[in-house]
């Protein structure tokens, strides 16, 4: 059983690394799809996070009201 512990640990690390790589590839594919859609709709697409959107669009405050948001 002691000899099996390093193998299990290495397998666990490999699974985590593969999951991280897959996640990064999926995120990149989503971003490329959104960029393509924006180009087809003649819109601008910026991949950077923008935390100022709710401040610029006051009507979004209504999305925080009510049940089952």
C-alpha positions in Angstrom: 0.0 0.0 0.0 2.9 2.4 0.7 4.3 1.9 -2.8 0.9 2.8 -4.3 0.6 6.2 -2.6 3.1 8.0 -4.9 1.4 6.6 -8.0 -2.0 7.8 -6.7 -0.6 11.2 -6.0 1.0 11.6 -9.4 -2.2 10.4 -11.1 -4.1 13.0 -9.1 -1.7 15.8 -10.1 -1.9 14.7 -13.8 -5.7 14.8 -13.7 -5.7 18.3 -12.2 -3.2 19.6 -14.9 -5.2 18.0 -17.7 -8.4 19.6 -16.3 -6.7 23.0 -16.1 -5.5 22.7 -19.7 -9.0 21.7 -20.9 -10.6 24.5 -19.0 -8.3 27.1 -20.6 -8.9 25.7 -24.1 -12.6 25.8 -23.6 -12.5 29.4 -22.3 -10.4 30.4 -25.3 -12.9 28.7 -27.7 -15.8 30.5 -26.1 -14.0 33.9 -26.4 -13.3 33.2 -30.1 -16.9 32.3 -30.7 -18.1 35.5 -29.0 -15.6 37.6 -31.0 -16.8 36.0 -34.3 -20.5 36.7 -33.3 -19.7 40.3 -32.5 -18.0 40.8 -35.9 -21.0 39.3 -37.7 -23.3 41.7 -35.8 -21.0 44.7 -36.4 -20.3 45.0 -32.6 -17.1 45.5 -30.6 -15.9 42.7 -28.4 -13.4 43.2 -25.6 -12.2 40.1 -23.7 -11.2 42.2 -20.6 -13.4 42.1 -17.6 -15.5 45.3 -17.2 -16.9 45.8 -13.7 -18.3 49.2 -14.6 -21.2 47.9 -16.7 -23.8 48.1 -14.0 -22.8 51.7 -13.3 -23.2 52.7 -16.9 -26.5 51.0 -17.4 -28.8 51.9 -14.6 -31.6 49.7 -15.8 -29.6 46.6 -14.8 -30.3 47.4 -11.1 -33.8 45.9 -11.7 -32.2 42.5 -12.3 -31.3 42.4 -8.6 -35.0 42.7 -7.5 -37.6 40.0 -7.1 -37.6 36.3 -6.5 -35.8 33.6 -8.4 -33.2 35.8 -10.0 
